[in-house]
Amino acid sequence: MMRHLHTPTPGSSHPVTSLDARVKLLTALALLVMVVSHGGVLFPLLVAMAGSALCLAIGVRPRLLLLRFAEPLLLAVIVLLLKSFFSGSEPLWHASPGGIDMTLHRDGLLEGVRIAVRIAGAVAVVAAVGFATPFTELLAALAWLRVPRGLIEVTIFAWRYLFVLADDAQVIHAAQRNRLGYVGLRRGIRSFGTLAGALVIKAFDSSQTMTTAMVQRGYDGTLPLLAHRPLRTAEVLPAATMVFLMGALWRL
């Protein structure tokens, strides 16, 4: 269960994985703004292709990359269909299957394509940063951007115990299945309720244990991982150059 939840470790030899998380985060935010604000198709499509290629270059398996893209791309297809058939004023195709009038609009199709490629570009940027940056370093970079420290620390603790609760859920679910706990709809719902209740109790007990352990170890509200080293010019300059070049492409 753990191997399915953990973010895969990218190739450590790739230069992007060794960059400062703050540089990667700022670059990603700049690209996201460009992708969302661009009115055309080519620039978001270029960003989507570049982000996907970067994920493959750092060692992400194609199957895992497709899984990460599956849900956003499904939403993009839904938006494309809704825009094509329910908005616009220039009919491109018309049919009446089963007596239901369906009209494909040219302008609605183009608008749907623009939204779909924006979604693909934004997801590619987020995926590239997520695969190339450890989760704790990404949270530390968010703290540097003045995201509330309490939110950062709660997220770290939740991320840590998510895997513990997932393992517990797997054990309880396996025990219930061995006892035919999911035979029939009524018994399955009852078993699922028992599983959810057990996980809530487990989460509460784990939070109490974790709080006691951290206080005993001198926790004063500050996590060491939120400390930062100074930014290096050798990292900032290439990232700024790339953002400048992408900005030039964005204006075309």
C-alpha positions as CSV (number, residue, x, y, z in Angstrom):
1,M,0.0,0.0,0.0
2,M,2.8,2.4,0.8
3,R,4.4,2.1,-2.6
4,H,1.2,3.3,-4.2
5,L,0.9,6.4,-2.0
6,H,4.5,7.7,-2.0
7,T,5.6,10.1,-4.7
8,P,8.1,8.2,-6.8
9,T,11.8,9.2,-6.4
10,P,13.0,10.8,-9.6
11,G,16.5,10.2,-11.0
12,S,18.9,11.9,-8.7
13,S,21.3,12.6,-11.6
14,H,18.9,15.0,-13.3
15,P,19.8,18.7,-12.7
16,V,16.2,19.7,-12.1
17,T,15.9,17.5,-9.0
18,S,18.8,19.2,-7.3
19,L,17.5,22.7,-7.8
20,D,16.3,24.7,-4.8
21,A,12.6,24.0,-4.2
22,R,11.9,27.8,-3.9
23,V,13.3,28.3,-7.4
24,K,11.2,25.5,-8.8
25,L,8.1,26.8,-7.0
26,L,8.5,30.4,-8.2
27,T,9.1,29.2,-11.8
28,A,6.1,27.0,-11.7
29,L,3.9,29.8,-10.4
30,A,5.1,32.1,-13.2
31,L,4.4,29.4,-15.8
32,L,0.9,28.7,-14.3
33,V,0.0,32.4,-14.6
34,M,1.2,32.4,-18.2
35,V,-0.7,29.2,-19.1
36,V,-4.0,30.4,-17.5
37,S,-3.8,33.9,-18.9
38,H,-2.9,32.9,-22.5
39,G,-5.7,33.2,-25.0
40,G,-4.3,30.9,-27.6
41,V,-3.6,27.2,-27.9
42,L,0.1,26.8,-28.9
43,F,1.7,28.1,-25.7
44,P,-0.3,26.0,-23.2
45,L,0.3,23.0,-25.5
46,L,4.0,23.7,-25.6
47,V,4.1,23.9,-21.8
48,A,2.2,20.6,-21.5
49,M,4.6,18.9,-23.8
50,A,7.7,20.3,-22.1
51,G,6.3,19.4,-18.6
52,S,5.5,15.8,-19.7
53,A,9.0,15.5,-21.3
54,L,10.6,16.7,-18.1
55,C,8.7,14.2,-16.0
56,L,9.9,11.4,-18.3
57,A,13.4,12.7,-18.2
58,I,13.6,12.6,-14.4
59,G,12.6,9.0,-14.4
60,V,8.8,9.0,-14.0
61,R,7.2,5.9,-15.5
62,P,4.9,6.6,-18.5
63,R,2.1,4.6,-16.8
64,L,2.2,6.6,-13.6
65,L,2.3,9.9,-15.6
66,L,-0.8,8.8,-17.5
67,L,-2.5,8.1,-14.2
68,R,-1.7,11.5,-12.9
69,F,-3.1,13.1,-16.1
70,A,-6.2,10.9,-16.3
71,E,-8.5,12.8,-14.0
72,P,-7.6,16.3,-15.2
73,L,-7.8,15.2,-18.8
74,L,-11.2,13.7,-18.2
75,L,-12.4,17.0,-16.9
76,A,-10.9,18.7,-19.9
77,V,-12.8,16.4,-22.3
78,I,-16.0,17.1,-20.4
79,V,-15.5,20.9,-20.6
80,L,-14.7,20.5,-24.3
81,L,-17.9,18.6,-25.0
82,L,-20.0,21.1,-22.9
83,K,-18.5,24.1,-24.7
84,S,-18.9,22.5,-28.1
85,F,-22.5,21.5,-27.8
86,F,-24.0,24.0,-25.4
87,S,-22.3,27.3,-26.2
88,G,-21.5,29.2,-29.4
89,S,-23.4,30.6,-32.3
90,E,-21.7,29.1,-35.4
91,P,-23.1,25.7,-36.2
92,L,-20.5,23.2,-37.5
93,W,-22.5,19.9,-37.4
94,H,-26.0,18.9,-36.5
95,A,-27.7,15.6,-35.8
96,S,-30.9,14.4,-34.1
97,P,-30.2,10.9,-32.6
98,G,-33.3,9.6,-31.0
99,G,-35.2,12.9,-31.6
100,I,-32.7,14.9,-29.6
101,D,-31.2,17.9,-31.4
102,M,-27.4,18.1,-31.1
103,T,-25.5,20.9,-32.7
104,L,-21.7,21.2,-32.6
105,H,-20.7,24.9,-32.6
106,R,-17.4,26.0,-34.2
107,D,-16.7,28.8,-31.8
108,G,-17.7,26.7,-28.8
109,L,-15.4,24.0,-30.0
110,L,-12.4,26.4,-30.3
111,E,-13.1,27.8,-26.8
112,G,-13.3,24.3,-25.4
113,V,-10.0,23.4,-27.0
114,R,-8.4,26.5,-25.5
115,I,-9.6,25.6,-22.0
116,A,-8.6,22.0,-22.4
117,V,-5.0,22.8,-23.4
118,R,-4.8,25.3,-20.5
119,I,-5.8,22.4,-18.1
120,A,-3.2,20.1,-19.7
121,G,-0.5,22.8,-19.5
122,A,-1.2,23.6,-15.8
123,V,-1.3,19.9,-14.8
124,A,2.0,19.3,-16.6
125,V,3.6,22.1,-14.6
126,V,2.3,20.9,-11.3
127,A,3.2,17.3,-12.1
128,A,6.8,18.3,-13.0
129,V,7.3,20.2,-9.8
130,G,5.7,17.4,-7.8
131,F,7.8,14.7,-9.2
132,A,11.1,16.7,-9.1
133,T,10.7,18.0,-5.5
134,P,10.3,16.1,-2.2
135,F,7.1,16.9,-0.4
136,T,8.8,18.3,2.7
137,E,11.0,20.6,0.6
138,L,8.0,21.8,-1.3
139,L,6.2,22.7,2.0
140,A,9.4,24.5,3.2
141,A,9.3,26.5,0.0
142,L,5.7,27.4,0.6
143,A,6.6,28.5,4.1
144,W,9.3,30.8,2.6
145,L,6.5,32.3,0.5
146,R,4.7,33.3,3.7
147,V,2.1,30.6,3.6
148,P,0.8,30.4,7.3
149,R,3.2,28.3,9.3
150,G,0.4,26.5,11.2
151,L,-1.0,25.3,7.9
152,I,2.4,24.0,6.8
153,E,3.0,22.1,10.0
154,V,-0.5,20.5,10.0
155,T,0.1,19.5,6.4
156,I,3.4,17.9,7.3
157,F,1.9,15.9,10.1
158,A,-1.1,14.9,8.0
159,W,1.2,13.7,5.2
160,R,3.3,11.7,7.7
161,Y,0.3,9.8,9.2
162,L,-1.6,9.4,5.9
163,F,0.6,6.4,5.1
164,V,0.1,5.0,8.6
165,L,-3.6,5.2,8.4
166,A,-3.5,3.7,4.9
167,D,-1.7,0.7,6.2
168,D,-4.2,0.4,9.0
169,A,-7.1,0.7,6.6
170,Q,-5.6,-2.1,4.4
171,V,-5.3,-4.4,7.4
172,I,-8.8,-3.8,8.7
173,H,-10.3,-4.1,5.2
174,A,-8.4,-7.4,4.6
175,A,-9.7,-8.8,7.9
176,Q,-13.3,-7.7,7.1
177,R,-13.1,-9.4,3.7
178,N,-11.8,-12.6,5.2
179,R,-14.9,-12.6,7.5
180,L,-17.2,-12.0,4.5
181,G,-17.8,-8.4,5.7
182,Y,-18.6,-7.2,2.2
183,V,-21.0,-9.9,1.1
184,G,-24.2,-8.0,0.2
185,L,-24.8,-4.3,0.1
186,R,-26.1,-3.9,3.7
187,R,-23.2,-5.8,5.2
188,G,-20.8,-3.9,3.0
189,I,-22.1,-0.5,4.1
190,R,-21.9,-1.7,7.8
191,S,-18.4,-2.9,7.4
192,F,-17.3,0.3,5.7
193,G,-18.8,2.3,8.5
194,T,-16.9,0.2,11.0
195,L,-13.7,0.8,9.0
196,A,-14.2,4.5,8.9
197,G,-14.9,4.7,12.6
198,A,-11.8,2.7,13.5
199,L,-9.7,5.0,11.3
200,V,-11.1,8.1,13.0
201,I,-10.3,6.6,16.5
202,K,-6.8,5.6,15.3
203,A,-6.2,9.1,13.9
204,F,-7.2,10.7,17.2
205,D,-5.0,8.3,19.2
206,S,-2.1,8.9,16.9
207,S,-2.5,12.7,17.2
208,Q,-2.4,12.5,21.0
209,T,0.6,10.2,21.0
210,M,2.5,12.4,18.5
211,T,1.8,15.6,20.5
212,T,3.1,14.0,23.7
213,A,6.2,12.7,22.0
214,M,7.0,16.0,20.4
215,V,6.6,18.0,23.6
216,Q,8.8,15.6,25.4
217,R,11.5,16.1,22.7
218,G,11.4,19.9,23.2
219,Y,9.1,20.9,20.4
220,D,8.5,24.7,20.6
221,G,6.4,25.3,17.5
222,T,9.2,25.6,15.0
223,L,10.2,22.8,12.7
224,P,13.9,22.7,11.7
225,L,13.0,21.7,8.1
226,L,11.5,25.2,7.6
227,A,14.9,26.8,7.8
228,H,16.3,28.0,4.4
229,R,19.8,28.6,3.0
230,P,20.4,31.7,0.9
231,L,19.4,31.5,-2.8
232,R,22.2,30.9,-5.2
233,T,22.8,32.9,-8.3
234,A,23.7,29.7,-10.3
235,E,20.2,28.4,-9.7
236,V,18.2,31.7,-9.9
237,L,19.7,33.0,-13.1
238,P,18.9,29.9,-15.3
239,A,15.3,29.8,-13.9
240,A,14.9,33.6,-14.5
241,T,16.2,33.2,-18.1
242,M,13.7,30.4,-18.8
243,V,10.8,32.4,-17.4
244,F,11.9,35.3,-19.5
245,L,12.0,33.2,-22.7
246,M,8.7,31.6,-21.9
247,G,7.3,35.1,-21.3
248,A,8.5,36.1,-24.8
249,L,6.8,33.1,-26.3
250,W,3.6,34.0,-24.3
251,R,3.5,37.4,-25.9
252,L,3.6,35.9,-29.4
